[in-house]
């Protein structure tokens, strides 16, 4: 089985290790994802996010450039196994040549500082996916609120995409850049639907009906995403997967499959893909690292998904999406 994963934070974790003076490479590491395990598992493509925590830095642009250098340096070191891509055509060429592909993303639209020139320059540097917000308001819009005193957080239903954000959406569609609504507030989601024409992505989000965390999507949002031709990547985080009374957060393969089945029944098989969030989530889940992806595929089959349906969720839906948007 092949796999396309639309979100991981591995580059940022490697950056953290190096700031602490510790050696850490993308080829082999103690994290949740590395090239050795990806190759063994059968990965077709991994999306690598340059994740910036806006609440912990005043140097958004500089910090993103630090991570960008790590990404390209690691790509150069490991070009025998993986190559960066900016289009579906390049991905298919890599596959034909026995190489895995790496798509470059930015998680936190605030790195652009509200400037269109920086958005275009990130595109020129190879970024093909922008997660509009993380957990903080920025020049583009507002995130859903993760609040310690409110279980599961509070949906942002009043403040959506700002005027600058509308121009960003228009320019991203013109360039051919993936608009990612994971982390975005509910009002912002509906604004994206209003101000865009092409398919867009929820790179790492689950169903709010199955698990009521604010980071997950409502039934209406999932339907609207699917109607536009978009895809949502199932997030492996325990807190977004399952909550049981008396047990708290539960991270199991069965829980992931429960989200998949619900979304398929709600919006169709074409709407579901993978967005693991590896190295952005705690290691207390049954799907502990990327080497276990084939186990997930087998469990999906045992749970009643056909071979064709498993292929669609594991890589074909995202491949179709990438071909259309990029």
DRENPAFI-370557 format. One record per residue (C-alpha): residue in one letter; x, y, z. Coordinates in steps of 0.5 Angstrom, whole numbers, plus 500, padded with zeros to 3 digits. Example, Ala and Ser with C-alpha at 12.3 -4.5 7.8 and 13.67 -1.06 7.14 Angstrom:
a525491516/s527498514/
***
This chain:
x500500500/x502507498/x501513503/x501520502/x501524509/x499532509/x502534515/x508533520/x512537524/x518533524/x522539521/x521544527/x522538532/x529537528/x530544529/x529544537/x534538538/x539542534/x538549538/x539544544/x546542541/x543535540/x544532533/x538530529/x537528522/x531527518/x534520515/x534517522/x532520529/x528518535/x522522533/x515519530/x518520523/x524519519/x526517512/x528510514/x521508517/x518512511/x521508506/x520501509/x512503510/x511505503/x510512503/x509516496/x509523499/x510527506/x508534507/x513537512/x510543515/x515549517/x511550524/x512557528/x509558535/x507565534/x506565542/x513564543/x517568538/x517575535/x522573530/x516569525/x520570519/x527569521/x525562525/x521560518/x528561514/x531557520/x527551518/x527552511/x534551511/x533545515/x528542510/x533543504/x539541507/x536535509/x533534502/x540535499/x543530504/x538525502/x536526495/x537518494/x531517497/x527523497/x526529493/x522536494/x516537489/x512543487/x507539483/x503533482/x507532475/x514532479/x511527485/x509522479/x516522476/x519521483/x515515484/x517512477/x524513479/x523510486/x524516490/x519519495/x516526495/x516532500/x511537499/x513544503/x508547508/x508553513/x504552519/x502559521/x500564516/x503570520/x510568518/x508573512/x506578516/x500580512/x505582506/x503579499/x510580497/x512575503/x507570501/x509570493/x517569496/x515563500/x511560494/x518562490/x522558495/x518552494/x512552499/x506550496/x501549502/x499555507/x496553514/x492560515/x492560522/x495556528/x493558535/x493565535/x490571531/x494573525/x493578519/x489573516/x484571521/x482568527/x483560530/x479556534/x480557541/x483552545/x482554552/x484550559/x478552562/x473550557/x473542555/x475541548/x475549547/x471554544/x469555537/x470562534/x464563530/x464571530/x471573527/x473570521/x478572515/x480579515/x480584509/x488582508/x486575509/x481575503/x487578498/x491572501/x486567499/x485570492/x493570491/x494563493/x489561488/x492565483/x499562484/x496555485/x498554493/x494550497/x489553502/x489549509/x483551514/x486546520/x486550526/x482556523/x476558526/x469556524/x467563522/x474563518/x472556515/x465559512/x469565509/x474561506/x468557502/x465564501/x471567498/x475562494/x473558488/x478552488/x478546492/x481547499/x484542504/x483541512/x490538512/x490535519/x483535522/x477530525/x470530526/x467534531/x461529532/x465523534/x470527538/x467534540/x474538540/x474545537/x480543533/x475538529/x470540524/x462540524/x458535519/x456542515/x463544515/x465537512/x460537507/x462543504/x469541504/x467535500/x462539496/x468543494/x472537492/x477538498/x480533503/x481532510/x487529513/x485524519/x489527525/x492522529/x492526536/x489522541/x485529544/x482529537/x480522536/x476520542/x474521549/x471516554/x468518560/x473516566/x479514561/x480521558/x483522551/x484515548/x488514542/x487508538/x487505531/x479503532/x478511534/x481513527/x477508523/x471511527/x472518524/x474515517/x467511517/x463517519/x466522514/x465517509/x458516510/x457523511/x461526505/x463520501/x470516500/x473522496/x473527502/x478523507/x485522507/x491522512/x494528516/x498524522/x501530525/x507526527/x512530531/x506535533/x503530538/x504526544/x507519543/x501516547/x497513541/x497506538/x499509532/x506511535/x510513529/x510512521/x513505521/x506503523/x502506517/x501499514/x498496520/x493502519/x492500512/x491492514/x486494520/x482499515/x481492511/x479488517/x474494519/x470493512/x474498508/x475495501/x482495498/x480501493/x477505499/x483504503/x487506497/x483512496/x484514504/x491512504/x494516498/x489517492/x484522494/x490526496/x494525490/x487527486/x487533490/x494535489/x493534481/x487539481/x490544486/x498544484/
***
